[in-house]
Structures are given as structure tokens and as C-alpha cells.
Amino acid sequence: MRRFTALCAAATITLSALVVVSPAQAAFHLIRWDGTRICQVWDDSLPTRPWPSDYRNVSRPHASLASVLAIKDSMLKRGRCSL
């Protein structure tokens, strides 16, 4: 039992070190649907693309959801997106 506990602890420490060392990935960006001009936050970590494909990326990728929501809010205020 002690060996198993030690093995789990070593695996946890190793995975934690890998997470800390790996660079942060930009996971979110804002898309705008062409027909309706509705803006939507899209998560790039999803294995699929938005469907249908009549959309346009309107922001660069960001690491945090909060920063993309701030961009969406400013675009709504300027009239570049609709609800």
C-alpha cells in the first residue's frame, strides 16, 4: 500500500511540474456570424469548428474568457455586433 501511495504522489508531482512548465494556450476568440452579425465567444479547445461555416473571426485568440467577453462588450457598444 505504501508503494502505491508513493507512486501516486510521484505521478502527481510530475504532472504538476509539466503543467507549470507548459506554455499557456490561447483558447478563446470572438466570431461573428455573417447573416445575423451576432457575436459569439468560441472555445478553440473544442475539436470541431463552428457550423455552419458562415462566420468570421473578429478577434485574435486570448487565454482568458474574461478578456474576450470585454472585447464582445465593446463591440456591442460600438454597434459592430448584435445580440
C-alpha positions in Angstrom: 0.0 0.0 0.0 2.9 2.4 0.8 4.4 1.8 -2.7 1.1 2.6 -4.4 0.8 5.8 -2.3 4.3 6.8 -3.2 3.7 6.1 -6.9 0.6 8.2 -6.9 2.4 11.1 -5.1 5.3 10.9 -7.6 2.9 10.9 -10.6 1.0 13.9 -9.2 4.2 15.9 -8.7 5.4 15.0 -12.2 2.1 16.1 -13.8 2.1 19.3 -11.8 5.5 20.1 -13.0 4.5 19.5 -16.6 1.5 21.8 -16.3 3.6 24.6 -14.8 6.3 24.3 -17.5 3.9 24.1 -20.4 3.1 27.5 -22.0 -0.4 28.9 -21.7 -2.5 28.4 -24.8 -4.8 31.0 -26.2 -8.1 29.2 -26.0 -10.9 31.7 -26.8 -11.7 34.1 -29.7 -14.7 36.1 -30.8 -16.6 35.1 -34.0 -19.3 37.0 -35.9 -21.9 35.2 -37.9 -22.2 36.8 -41.3 -26.0 36.5 -41.8 -27.1 37.8 -38.4 -24.0 39.8 -37.2 -24.3 38.0 -33.8 -21.0 37.8 -32.0 -20.2 34.6 -30.0 -17.2 33.5 -28.0 -15.7 30.4 -29.4 -13.5 27.9 -27.4 -10.6 26.8 -29.5 -10.0 23.8 -27.4 -13.1 22.2 -28.9 -12.2 19.6 -31.5 -14.7 21.0 -34.0 -15.3 24.2 -35.9 -18.5 26.3 -35.7 -21.3 25.2 -38.0 -22.5 26.5 -40.4 -19.3 28.0 -41.7 -20.6 31.5 -42.4 -18.7 33.1 -39.7 -15.6 35.4 -39.4 -13.0 35.7 -36.6 -13.2 39.2 -35.3 -10.6 39.0 -32.5 -7.2 37.4 -32.0 -7.0 34.4 -29.7 -7.0 35.1 -25.9 -6.1 33.0 -23.0 -8.9 34.1 -20.7 -12.7 34.2 -21.2 -12.9 37.5 -19.4 -10.8 39.3 -22.0 -12.9 38.0 -24.9 -16.1 39.0 -23.1 -14.7 42.5 -22.7 -14.0 42.7 -26.4 -17.5 41.5 -27.1 -19.0 44.1 -24.8 -17.0 46.9 -26.5 -18.1 45.7 -30.0 -21.7 45.6 -28.8 -21.4 49.2 -27.6 -19.9 50.4 -30.9 -22.6 48.6 -32.9 -20.2 46.2 -34.6 -22.1 43.2 -33.2 -25.7 42.5 -32.4 -27.3 40.4 -29.7 
